[in-house]
Amino acid sequence: MKERAYAKINLCLDVAGKREDGYHELKMIMVPIDFYDVLEMNPAPETSLELNRAYLPVNEKNTIIKAIRVMQERFGIRTEYACKLQKHIPTRAGLAGGSADAAAAMRIITRMEKLAVSREEMIDAAKEVGADVPFCLLNRPAYVGGIGEKIQPFACRPDFDILLVKPRRGVSTKDAFEIVDSTEPVHPDCTAMRTALIENDYEKIIASLGNSLEDAAVQLVSEIKTVKEKLQSYGFDGVLMSGSGSTVFAITRDSGLLNRAMDELRQEKYFVRKTRILAG
């Protein structure tokens, strides 16, 4: 059985504060985008993972294997799985590639095993795998709170294109949050972004872009700032880093501008991908 594992971007990310348990309280507008890995899973004598990227682990550290183990333990599943992953989403990019893969595995198992479990039970299991997995499991535009487990999906149909550009280096999420803890980050209005998306108010969407982690990530990977300035110089309407980075995305309704920028940035050896938000 095959499943697409869709990447996400954060149109708005507010680190509202640090909790007593050490985690951070977040407010986010997360949207799935039309860019994905492809996961295939079939019953097998033992669980294995084959993938097209040699630098990724194929053991219990891989989010797919972790998701399988959580599902087995939570729901009493005895099946083992042979897994094949076609990996396209870059790592350490702020696009939730690993979380998307784990969520895809959980959706496959749910269908394959004909599990009758509630959304709340699945989100609780997904939270055990990783903070972004609950969102990736639902795969819809959403206002996300807590540490990523409070998800409020909403309907929207954005009518703009997005260009993803990833610097050569990735960002450690842990390191980015440590820097934020020692500074006073910006606090964008994620409620305003949700309203703008629902109303399809393009100007308000652009005005509501914001990410508390961006300045911290730039301290770790200065090329993020370089990429952002390049995209702004092309004339994109909005430019922002996604998640904890290092991918920067740019928004436009001008397909000619997007294609020109994409061609030039590819020549500079950046990872570049044209995409759109998946409507909710």
C-alpha positions in Angstrom: 0.0 0.0 0.0 1.3 3.4 -1.0 0.8 6.8 0.6 2.0 10.3 -0.1 3.8 12.1 2.8 3.2 15.8 2.3 5.5 18.5 3.5 4.3 21.6 5.3 5.2 25.2 5.8 4.5 27.6 8.6 2.9 30.8 7.4 2.9 32.0 11.0 4.9 30.7 14.0 4.8 32.3 17.4 6.9 30.9 20.2 4.6 32.1 23.0 6.8 31.0 25.9 8.6 28.1 27.6 6.6 25.7 29.7 7.5 24.2 33.1 8.1 20.8 31.4 10.8 22.3 29.2 8.7 22.3 26.0 7.7 25.5 24.2 4.1 26.8 23.9 3.5 27.5 20.3 0.9 29.2 18.1 1.2 28.3 14.4 -0.6 28.4 11.1 0.6 25.2 9.3 -0.4 24.3 5.8 0.4 21.1 3.8 2.0 21.7 0.4 2.0 19.8 -2.9 5.5 18.4 -2.3 5.8 14.9 -0.9 7.8 11.7 -0.2 6.1 8.4 -1.3 6.0 5.6 1.3 5.1 2.0 0.4 4.4 -0.6 3.1 3.4 -4.3 2.9 3.1 -7.0 5.5 6.4 -9.0 6.0 8.1 -11.5 8.4 10.0 -8.6 9.9 10.0 -4.8 9.7 12.6 -3.3 7.3 13.1 0.0 5.6 14.6 0.6 2.1 15.1 4.2 0.9 16.8 6.3 -1.7 18.9 8.4 0.6 22.0 6.8 2.1 22.5 9.4 4.8 19.2 8.6 6.5 18.9 5.9 9.3 17.0 2.7 8.6 16.9 1.6 12.2 14.7 2.6 15.2 15.8 6.2 14.9 13.9 6.6 11.7 10.5 8.2 12.2 8.8 5.5 10.1 10.1 2.7 12.2 9.3 4.7 15.4 5.7 5.2 14.1 5.3 1.5 13.4 6.5 0.6 16.9 4.1 3.1 18.5 1.2 1.8 16.5 2.0 -1.8 17.5 2.3 -1.0 21.1 -0.8 1.3 21.3 -3.2 -0.8 19.3 -1.9 -4.4 19.8 -0.8 -4.8 16.2 1.4 -7.9 15.5 2.0 -7.3 11.8 5.6 -6.4 10.7 6.1 -4.3 7.6 8.5 -4.1 4.6 8.8 -0.3 3.9 10.1 1.5 0.8 10.5 5.3 0.9 11.1 7.6 -2.0 12.6 10.6 -0.2 12.2 14.0 -1.9 11.7 16.4 1.1 15.1 17.6 2.4 16.1 17.1 6.0 16.7 19.8 8.6 14.7 22.1 6.4 11.6 23.2 8.4 9.3 21.2 6.1 8.5 18.3 8.5 9.7 15.6 6.1 10.4 13.0 8.8 7.1 13.8 10.5 5.2 13.5 7.2 6.8 10.1 6.7 5.8 8.9 10.1 2.2 10.2 9.6 2.0 8.4 6.3 3.0 5.1 8.0 0.3 5.6 10.6 -2.3 6.2 8.0 -1.3 3.1 6.0 -1.4 1.0 9.2 -4.8 2.3 10.1 -6.2 1.3 6.7 -4.3 -1.9 6.4 -5.3 -3.2 9.8 -8.8 -1.7 9.6 -8.4 0.1 12.9 -11.5 1.6 14.5 -9.8 4.3 16.5 -10.8 7.9 17.2 -9.0 11.0 15.9 -8.0 11.8 19.5 -6.4 8.4 19.9 -4.5 8.8 16.7 -3.3 12.3 17.6 -2.2 11.0 21.0 -0.2 8.2 19.3 1.3 10.7 16.8 2.4 13.0 19.5 4.5 10.2 20.9 6.4 10.0 17.6 7.1 13.7 17.2 5.7 17.2 17.6 4.7 17.8 14.0 3.3 14.3 13.4 -0.3 15.1 14.6 -0.6 17.9 12.1 0.9 15.8 9.3 -1.5 13.0 10.2 -4.5 15.2 9.5 -2.9 17.0 6.5 -5.1 20.0 6.4 -4.5 23.8 6.9 -4.8 24.3 10.7 -4.2 26.6 13.6 -1.9 24.6 15.8 -1.2 25.2 19.5 0.4 23.6 22.6 3.5 21.7 21.5 1.8 20.7 18.3 -1.0 18.5 19.5 -3.8 21.1 19.6 -5.0 21.2 16.0 -7.9 23.3 14.7 -8.3 22.6 10.9 -10.0 25.2 8.8 -11.1 25.5 5.2 -9.2 27.8 2.8 -8.3 27.9 -0.9 -5.3 30.1 -1.4 -4.7 31.3 -5.0 -0.9 31.9 -5.0 2.3 30.0 -5.9 5.1 29.2 -3.5 8.8 28.9 -4.2 10.9 26.8 -1.7 14.6 27.5 -1.5 16.8 25.7 1.0 20.3 26.9 1.9 23.1 24.3 1.8 23.1 23.8 5.5 20.2 22.8 7.7 19.2 24.1 11.2 19.1 22.2 14.5 15.7 22.8 15.9 17.1 22.3 19.4 19.7 25.0 18.9 17.3 27.4 17.4 15.0 27.2 20.4 17.9 27.6 22.8 18.7 30.9 21.2 15.1 32.0 21.3 15.1 31.3 25.0 17.9 33.8 25.5 16.3 36.6 23.4 13.0 38.4 22.9 11.6 37.0 19.6 8.9 38.6 17.5 5.4 37.4 18.2 3.4 37.4 14.9 -0.4 37.3 15.0 -1.4 33.8 13.9 -5.1 34.5 14.5 -4.9 37.2 11.9 -3.2 34.8 9.5 -6.0 32.3 9.9 -8.6 34.9 9.2 -6.7 36.1 6.1 -6.5 32.6 4.7 -10.2 31.8 5.3 -11.2 35.1 3.7 -8.6 34.6 0.9 -7.3 38.1 1.6 -4.0 38.1 -0.2 -2.7 41.4 1.1 -3.5 40.4 4.7 -1.8 37.0 4.2 1.3 38.8 3.2 1.1 41.3 6.0 0.5 38.5 8.6 3.6 36.4 7.7 5.9 36.0 10.7 8.2 33.5 12.5 9.6 33.8 16.0 12.5 31.4 15.1 13.8 33.1 12.0 16.3 35.5 13.7 17.6 32.6 15.9 18.0 30.4 12.8 19.9 33.1 10.9 22.4 33.2 13.8 23.1 29.5 13.2 22.9 29.5 9.4 23.6 33.0 8.0 22.8 31.8 4.4 19.1 32.0 5.4 19.4 35.8 5.4 21.2 35.7 2.0 18.5 33.5 0.4 15.7 35.7 1.9 17.3 38.9 0.5 17.7 37.2 -2.9 14.0 36.3 -3.0 13.0 39.8 -1.9 15.2 41.3 -4.6 13.3 39.4 -7.2 10.1 41.1 -6.2 8.2 38.3 -4.4 5.3 39.7 -2.3 6.1 37.7 0.8 9.2 35.9 2.0 9.6 33.9 5.2 11.6 31.0 6.7 9.5 27.9 7.5 9.5 26.2 10.9 13.0 26.2 12.5 14.6 26.4 9.0 16.5 26.4 7.0 14.1 26.5 4.0 12.8 29.9 3.0 9.6 30.2 1.0 8.4 33.0 -1.3 4.9 33.9 -2.3 3.7 35.3 -5.6 0.8 35.4 -8.1 3.2 36.1 -10.9 4.2 32.7 -12.5 6.8 34.4 -14.8 8.6 35.9 -11.8 8.5 32.5 -10.0 9.9 30.6 -13.0 12.7 33.1 -13.6 13.8 33.0 -9.9 13.6 29.2 -9.8 15.8 28.9 -12.9 18.4 31.3 -11.6 18.6 29.9 -8.0 19.0 26.4 -9.4 22.0 27.5 -11.2 23.4 28.7 -7.9 23.0 25.0 -6.7 20.3 25.7 -4.1 17.5 23.2 -3.5 14.6 24.8 -5.3 11.0 23.6 -5.7 7.8 25.3 -7.0 4.6 24.3 -5.1 1.2 25.3 -3.8 -0.8 25.0 -0.6 -3.1 22.0 -0.5 -6.6 23.4 -0.1 -8.5 22.5 3.0 
